[in-house]
Amino acid sequence: MGLKKYILQTRKRPVKVVIPIITKETADIFITGYDPTSPKTEYFSQKLVVSGTDKVELNCPQSPRRLKIIIWSGDNKKFTIPSIQVYPFSRSLNFTQDTNPDIKFIERFSRISGRLPARRTYRGKGSNFKIQLLPVIRRDDGSEHTTPARIHESLPLVQVSKKHFDRMTIPQRVAILGHEYSHNFINYNQDSEKEADSNMKEIYEELGYPKLEAVYAFANVMGDTDVNYDRLGTLINSF
């Protein structure tokens, strides 16, 4: 009962975290893993409904030196964690030589953006595009845009809202950036949102991030329209 805290020695390696959870009654369980030395750097954050005995497996293709995990029950139900296991996590990346620097840039920016200052433009070593980190993204009339990121139609530039990204986990940031990157660098139809979703999914799954985090990312930024419900449903079904 209450808040449980753990520190895992993950040593900046790709790992799989396995968390067994036991409850006597159905409980809403929240699990968050983050870097205690870096602000706004969550490696996962999920809500689960647990009844009886369950086991949660969370992939961390990136990890800090030490991963702090907090687990709590949203409805104040009793639960126990017998032990937490950490296993090596391997991934075989099949990206081309041209896209590899771009994917590495997406991953690194997603990991460190929480501590980066806004109003600056960043570029990864050998990457084909830049990321302009803004306090928020604004429309032409100066009003605040609800999107967390957008890519320029003709320039190799992605604008990112620090306000939005600071609230996201690392996997969610990877999903959003993978989507925007797909528009200009992978899509056949540059303007197709569904094609960008599909290409993002391939990138995201090959990198090995938790699928639920990608669903969270897009569920939180899509507007309440039939088109977006259909698009989100397609994304969920594909995962």
PyMOL commands that set and color helices and strands:
alter all, ss='L'
color gray80, all
select helices_A, chain A and resi 100-115+162-165+170-185+193-207+211-221+226-238
alter helices_A, ss='H'
color red, helices_A
select strands_A, chain A and resi 4-9+15-23+27-34+42-50+53-60+66-73+79-80+85-88+120-123+130-134+149-151+157-161
alter strands_A, ss='S'
color yellow, strands_A
deselect
rebuild
show_as cartoon
